[in-house]
Amino acid sequence: MTIITYQESDHSRFRPSSFASFIRPALRLPLKLRDEWQRRQTEKMLESLPAEIRKDIGWPTTNAAPRK
């Protein structure tokens, strides 16, 4: 299984105002769910590429044995 880590940047999505500070907690969960769904879709797309292309772009193989 491949793990991708992204840095969250909530600051770019909201302008600092009293309304934004009120609504931000309510939007955090849907935004997080959307981001996770997009990541899964990206991983599926990358995993579906031919092995030669994944190798060229540096994507790890899915059948790599874990290191001991």
N, C-alpha and C positions, 0 to 999 in steps of 0.2 A: 504494500500500500504506500502511496506517495502522500507526503504531507507538505502543504504549501502554507507559509505564514505571511500574512499581510499586516502592514501597520495600519491602524485605524486612524482616520483623520476626520473626526466629527466637526472640527473647527471650520473646515472648508464648506460644510453643508449648511451652516446656520450663521445668520448675522447676529451679532450680539444685541439683543433687545429684551425687554421684559417678556414679550410674547414668545420669543425663541427659547428663553430660559424656562418658560412654563410648558411649552409643547415638546421640548427635547426629550424628557423622560418617556413620554408617550410614543415617540417615534423611534426610540432606540431599538426596541425589540423587532418591529417590522423591518427596519433597515438592516439589522444584523441577520435576520432570516433571509432577506433578499441577497445580501452579500454572500452568505454561505451557499445559497442556491446557485448563484453565479459562479462561485469557485468550483462547486461540484460539476457544473456544466462544462467549465473550462477543462477540468481534469479529465472528464469523459472524452472530450474532443481530442485532447492530447494523447490519451491512452489509445484512441482509435486510429491514430496515425500509424503508418508503416514503421517497422523497427528502424529502418535506415534513416528516416527523417527524424525520429525521436533521438537517435544517436547523434545526428548532425547538430541538433539544437541543444544537446546536452541534457535531455530528459532521461531520467533513470529508467532502466528496464524494469518491467513488472515482475519478471521471474528471477530477479537477482537474489542470491542466497544471502541471508543476514550474516554480517561479520561477527566473529567470536572474539 
